[in-house]
Amino acid sequence: MASSKHSPKRKKKKKRASNSNWIYLIAPLLVLVGGVFMLGYITLTSDTIRDKEDKAANLWAIEYWQTPIPSQGEPPSQIHPLAQPLEAKNCKDCHLDKFEEWSSSLHSQAMGPGVYGQYFHFDGANKAECNVCHAPMTEQWEQVRNADGNWEPNPEFNKSLFEEGITCAACHLRQHQRTGPPLRPGQESLSDALHGAPVRTPFFEASEFCKGCHQHQADTLKIGGNTIENTYIEWLESPAYQQGQTCQSCHMPDRKHLWKGIHDKEMTASGVTIDHTVSSNTPKVGADFRATLTITNTGTGHMFPTYTTPAVFLKAAFLDEKGQAISKFYEEKIIQRRLNMNTNPWTEFFDTRLAPNESLTLEFDKTVPPEAKSFQLWVWVEPDEFYEGFFRTTLRNSPNHKGRALLEEALQTTLDRQYSLFSKKLAVASAN
């Protein structure tokens, strides 16, 4: 299929914020803002939110998630040599299933080419702001602050560990002490002989465990009344919270280390319901034709989608013989929280995301044009829509960028991750 501005396979909006020059200067801040809040455990201003919070889990998480995570130091002699290295590959002999799950997850890609490609132009402070969520261990920091507050090389820096992003040790290791959730009934710990008995706490299964990277502090920048990363509060205000579901219930079912979200088509489909109507199953040239496409957030435990990077498009169009959308016979609605970073402070262009049980409907009412060969309704998901624009703009405006090859790789990855969540296609009948 040839490329087209309105092609179902590669559509582009007429006005796309990512094509503006401002994003080259401002967009990296969005990445930094997302990382700076690993220490973001302060008392929330809303009494309602404060009452809902698991206070014991929250206090434990504040202590557990100091960042950078303090150096592990020398491993105790009783820990077997095979269990002393910090890299995830050293965990797989005993935890192969978890290693394979983690390896396929976005956590393992937290320090991927899209983030690391920007580091060539970052100073120590900027890198640290990303590292607190993307590579939080002291051993993953290439530079650390000295007693004078200046950045200097870190003698403990472990590049292979750095490249693992949110690695096993980041969540489960503190001074070489393993920590994890309680054993499930009938389960036994098989690796105690190698590294000693883990400390087990139910707080590993509380949403507060995830809060540091998925909820910005209440006293940080608010746009439209909400912080930029607001997932934890969205969950507290959702039916999922009322039903006793946690982050882990949905994103780590059966304790699987996959953390699936909007990048996964099956996971996305499980959180929404899509309905459609058409006035005729065989649109006829010259006749009036009507259609609707509705998506409802029926099972997502927060806004759909959460955060500012994904975009979901509802689309309807008559297509020509090449499968291209015909101009003036194309309709589109976007579900996204899009920020305007040109203002000070930042503002929103729009926020059309869906709260739990909220719906959005696209209505299509046109006379079938003579060049139409088919009609299509579809829901198109771009999990990294913001970053696609950022990478394109950076590559266009900075041809000598030192991380260019990495950003080109990251851009291709954002395109590869796009998918059709729903599609309905009808053949158009001729006027005769």
C-alpha positions in Angstrom: 0.0 0.0 0.0 1.4 3.4 -1.0 2.0 5.8 1.8 -0.7 8.5 2.4 -1.5 11.0 5.1 -4.8 9.2 5.7 -3.6 5.6 5.0 -4.9 3.1 7.5 -1.4 1.6 7.8 0.5 4.8 8.3 -1.7 7.8 9.0 -0.4 11.2 10.1 -2.3 14.0 11.6 -2.6 17.3 9.7 -1.4 19.2 12.7 1.1 17.3 14.8 2.7 18.9 17.7 5.7 16.7 17.3 6.6 18.4 14.0 7.2 21.8 15.7 10.6 23.0 16.4 9.9 23.5 20.1 10.0 19.8 20.8 13.7 19.6 20.0 14.5 22.0 22.8 11.7 21.1 25.3 10.9 17.4 24.7 13.9 15.9 26.6 12.5 17.5 29.7 9.5 15.2 29.5 11.9 12.3 29.8 13.7 13.9 32.7 10.4 14.8 34.5 9.4 11.1 34.2 12.6 10.1 36.0 13.0 12.6 38.7 10.3 11.3 40.9 11.5 8.0 42.2 11.7 9.7 45.6 8.2 11.1 45.1 6.6 9.7 48.2 5.2 12.7 50.0 1.8 13.1 51.7 -0.7 13.9 49.1 -2.7 17.1 49.5 -6.1 15.4 49.0 -7.6 14.0 52.2 -9.5 11.4 50.2 -6.3 10.2 48.5 -4.4 10.2 51.8 -7.1 8.0 53.4 -7.0 5.5 50.6 -3.2 5.1 50.6 -1.7 2.0 52.2 0.3 4.0 54.8 2.4 1.0 56.0 3.3 0.0 52.4 4.0 3.7 51.6 6.4 4.2 54.5 8.2 1.0 53.7 8.5 2.0 50.1 10.0 5.4 51.0 12.8 3.7 52.8 13.2 0.9 50.2 13.4 3.1 47.2 16.1 5.5 48.2 17.8 6.6 44.9 20.3 6.0 43.8 19.8 2.6 45.5 22.8 2.5 47.9 25.8 0.6 46.8 25.5 -3.1 47.4 29.1 -3.2 48.6 31.2 -6.4 48.9 29.1 -9.6 49.0 29.1 -11.5 52.2 31.3 -14.6 52.1 28.3 -16.9 52.7 26.8 -15.9 49.4 27.8 -18.4 46.7 30.1 -17.0 44.0 27.4 -17.7 41.4 25.0 -15.5 43.2 27.4 -12.6 43.9 27.3 -10.7 40.5 24.5 -8.2 40.1 23.5 -8.8 36.5 20.2 -10.4 35.7 21.8 -13.2 33.7 23.2 -14.5 37.0 19.7 -15.0 38.3 18.4 -17.2 35.5 19.9 -20.5 36.6 17.4 -20.7 39.5 14.8 -18.3 38.2 14.7 -19.0 34.4 11.0 -18.3 34.0 11.3 -14.9 35.7 14.4 -14.1 33.7 12.7 -14.9 30.4 9.7 -12.9 31.3 11.8 -9.9 32.4 13.9 -10.1 29.2 10.8 -9.6 27.1 9.5 -6.7 29.2 9.9 -3.0 28.8 11.6 -2.9 32.2 14.5 -4.7 30.6 14.5 -2.0 27.9 14.3 1.0 30.3 17.9 2.0 29.3 17.3 1.3 25.6 18.5 3.3 22.6 15.8 6.0 23.0 17.0 7.0 26.4 20.7 6.2 26.1 20.9 7.9 22.7 20.1 11.2 24.5 22.8 10.8 27.1 25.6 12.0 24.8 24.3 15.5 25.3 23.4 15.3 29.0 25.5 16.3 31.9 25.6 14.4 35.2 22.6 16.0 36.7 20.4 15.3 33.6 21.5 11.7 33.5 20.8 11.3 37.2 17.2 12.5 36.7 16.6 9.8 34.1 18.6 7.1 36.0 16.4 7.3 39.2 13.7 5.4 37.3 15.5 3.9 34.3 18.7 2.6 36.0 18.3 3.3 39.8 21.2 1.4 41.3 24.4 3.2 42.3 26.3 0.6 40.3 24.4 1.8 37.2 25.4 5.4 37.5 28.4 6.4 35.5 28.8 9.6 37.6 27.9 10.3 41.2 28.1 13.4 43.3 31.1 13.9 45.6 31.1 15.6 49.0 31.2 19.0 47.3 28.1 18.3 45.2 30.0 18.0 42.0 29.7 15.1 39.6 32.6 12.7 39.2 33.2 9.3 37.7 31.7 6.4 39.7 34.4 3.7 40.5 31.6 1.2 41.0 30.0 1.8 37.6 28.9 -1.5 35.9 28.1 -0.9 32.2 26.5 -4.2 31.6 24.3 -3.7 34.6 23.5 -0.1 33.4 22.3 -1.5 30.1 19.9 -3.8 31.9 17.7 -0.9 33.0 15.2 -1.9 35.7 17.0 -5.2 36.4 16.3 -7.9 39.0 18.6 -6.4 41.6 17.0 -3.0 41.4 13.8 -4.4 42.8 15.0 -7.4 44.9 18.5 -6.6 46.3 19.6 -4.3 49.1 23.2 -4.7 50.4 23.1 -8.2 48.9 20.0 -9.1 50.9 17.3 -10.6 48.7 13.8 -9.2 49.3 10.5 -10.4 47.8 6.8 -11.2 48.3 5.6 -13.9 50.7 5.8 -17.5 49.4 2.6 -18.7 48.0 0.9 -21.7 49.6 2.7 -24.9 48.7 5.7 -23.1 47.3 9.2 -23.5 48.6 12.3 -21.4 48.2 14.9 -23.2 46.1 17.8 -20.8 46.0 18.3 -20.0 49.7 21.5 -22.1 49.7 23.1 -19.8 47.2 22.2 -16.4 48.6 20.5 -17.0 51.9 16.8 -16.7 52.9 15.1 -13.7 51.4 13.3 -11.1 53.4 9.6 -11.5 52.5 7.1 -8.7 52.7 3.5 -8.3 51.4 4.4 -4.7 50.5 5.9 -6.1 47.2 2.3 -6.7 46.2 1.0 -3.2 47.1 0.6 -0.5 44.5 2.7 1.8 46.6 5.7 -0.3 45.5 5.2 1.0 42.0 4.3 4.5 43.0 7.7 6.1 42.9 8.1 5.9 39.1 4.4 6.0 38.3 3.2 9.0 40.3 4.7 12.4 40.4 4.8 14.3 43.7 1.8 16.4 44.6 3.8 19.6 44.8 5.3 19.3 41.3 4.0 20.8 38.1 0.2 20.3 37.6 -1.5 20.8 34.3 -5.2 20.8 34.2 -5.2 20.0 37.9 -3.1 16.8 37.5 0.6 16.0 37.7 2.1 14.8 34.5 2.6 11.2 35.7 -0.6 10.6 37.6 -1.2 6.8 37.3 -1.3 5.9 41.0 -3.9 8.6 41.8 -5.9 7.5 38.7 -5.9 4.0 40.2 -7.0 5.2 43.6 -10.0 6.9 42.0 -11.0 3.9 39.9 -13.3 0.9 40.4 -10.2 -1.3 40.3 -9.1 0.1 43.6 -12.6 -0.4 45.1 -12.5 -4.0 43.9 -9.2 -4.6 45.6 -7.1 -4.8 42.5 -3.6 -3.5 42.6 -1.0 -2.6 39.9 0.4 -6.1 40.3 -3.1 -7.7 39.8 -3.2 -6.5 36.2 0.4 -6.0 35.2 1.9 -9.0 37.1 -0.8 -11.6 37.1 0.4 -14.9 38.7 3.5 -12.9 39.6 4.7 -12.9 36.0 7.4 -10.3 35.4 6.0 -9.0 32.1 4.4 -5.7 33.1 2.3 -5.6 30.0 0.5 -2.4 29.1 -0.6 -0.5 26.1 2.4 -1.8 24.0 0.7 -5.2 24.1 -2.4 -5.6 21.9 -4.0 -8.3 23.9 -3.6 -6.4 27.1 -5.0 -3.2 25.6 -8.0 -5.1 24.2 -8.7 -6.6 27.6 -9.2 -3.1 29.1 -11.6 -1.7 26.6 -14.8 -2.5 24.7 -15.2 -1.5 21.1 -18.7 -1.2 19.4 -19.7 -0.1 15.9 -22.7 0.5 13.8 -23.2 0.9 10.0 -26.3 1.9 8.2 -25.6 -0.7 5.5 -23.2 -3.6 5.1 -22.9 -2.7 1.4 -22.4 1.0 1.0 -23.6 2.1 -2.5 -22.0 4.9 -4.6 -24.2 8.0 -4.4 -26.2 6.8 -1.4 -26.0 8.3 2.1 -24.0 6.2 4.6 -23.7 6.4 8.3 -21.4 4.7 10.8 -20.3 5.0 14.4 -17.3 3.7 16.3 -17.3 3.7 20.1 -14.6 2.7 22.5 -15.3 2.4 26.3 -12.8 2.0 29.1 -14.4 -1.0 30.7 -11.4 -2.7 32.3 -8.5 -0.4 32.6 -7.7 0.5 36.3 -6.7 4.1 35.4 -7.2 6.6 32.6 -7.1 5.1 29.1 -4.3 5.5 28.2 -2.4 6.7 31.2 0.6 9.2 30.9 1.3 11.5 28.0 3.2 9.3 25.5 0.6 7.0 23.9 -2.2 8.0 21.5 -5.2 6.0 20.3 -7.0 6.9 17.1 -10.6 6.2 16.1 -10.8 6.3 12.3 -13.4 6.0 9.6 -12.9 6.5 5.8 -13.9 5.6 2.3 -10.9 4.1 0.5 -10.0 4.3 -3.2 -8.8 1.4 -5.3 -5.3 1.7 -3.8 -6.6 1.4 -0.3 -6.0 5.1 0.5 -8.4 7.3 2.4 -10.2 9.7 0.2 -9.8 13.4 1.1 -13.0 14.8 2.7 -14.3 11.3 3.3 -12.1 10.7 6.4 -12.9 11.2 10.1 -10.6 10.8 13.1 -10.7 11.2 16.8 -7.7 11.0 19.1 -7.5 9.7 22.7 -4.4 11.3 24.3 -3.2 13.8 26.8 -1.1 16.2 24.7 0.9 18.9 26.4 1.9 22.3 25.2 5.5 22.8 26.3 5.8 26.2 24.6 4.0 27.9 27.5 5.4 28.7 30.9 4.2 26.9 32.9 3.2 24.1 30.5 -0.4 23.7 29.5 -2.6 21.1 27.7 -3.4 21.2 24.1 -6.1 18.6 25.1 -6.9 15.7 27.3 -9.4 13.3 25.7 -8.4 10.2 27.6 -11.1 8.0 29.0 -11.8 7.5 32.7 -13.0 4.1 33.8 -16.5 3.4 32.2 -16.2 6.5 30.0 -16.7 6.3 26.2 -15.8 8.1 23.1 -17.7 7.9 19.8 -16.7 8.7 16.3 -19.6 9.5 14.0 -19.3 9.2 10.2 -22.1 10.6 7.9 -21.2 10.9 4.2 -22.5 10.3 0.7 -20.5 7.5 -0.9 -18.2 9.1 -3.5 -17.8 7.5 -6.9 -14.1 6.7 -6.4 -14.8 4.7 -3.3 -14.0 1.0 -3.4 -14.4 0.2 0.3 -15.2 1.6 3.7 -13.2 1.1 6.8 -13.6 1.6 10.5 -10.5 1.1 12.7 -8.8 1.8 16.0 -5.1 2.5 15.7 -2.7 2.5 18.7 0.6 4.3 18.8 2.1 3.5 22.2 5.0 5.8 21.7 3.4 8.6 19.7 5.1 11.4 21.6 8.6 9.8 21.3 8.1 9.2 17.6 7.7 12.9 17.1 10.6 13.7 19.4 13.0 11.3 17.7 12.0 12.6 14.2 12.5 16.2 15.3 15.9 15.5 17.0 17.2 13.7 14.0 16.1 16.4 11.6 17.4 19.3 13.6 20.6 17.7 14.8 22.3 15.8 12.0 25.6 15.5 13.9 23.9 14.2 17.1 26.4 11.8 18.7 23.6 9.4 19.6 22.1 9.5 16.1 22.4 5.8 15.3 20.7 4.9 18.6 17.9 7.4 18.1 17.3 6.1 14.6 17.0 2.6 16.1 14.6 4.0 18.7 12.5 5.7 16.1 12.1 2.5 14.1 11.1 0.7 17.3 8.3 3.2 17.9 7.0 2.6 14.4 7.2 -1.2 14.9 5.1 -1.0 18.1 2.1 0.6 16.4 -0.8 -1.7 15.8 -4.5 -2.0 14.8 -6.7 -2.8 17.8 -9.9 -3.1 15.7 -10.8 -3.1 12.0 -14.0 -3.4 10.1 -14.0 -3.2 6.3 -16.9 -3.1 3.8 -16.9 -3.4 0.0 -18.6 -0.5 -1.8 -21.2 -1.3 -4.5 -21.4 0.6 -7.7 -24.3 2.9 -8.5 -25.7 0.6 -11.1 
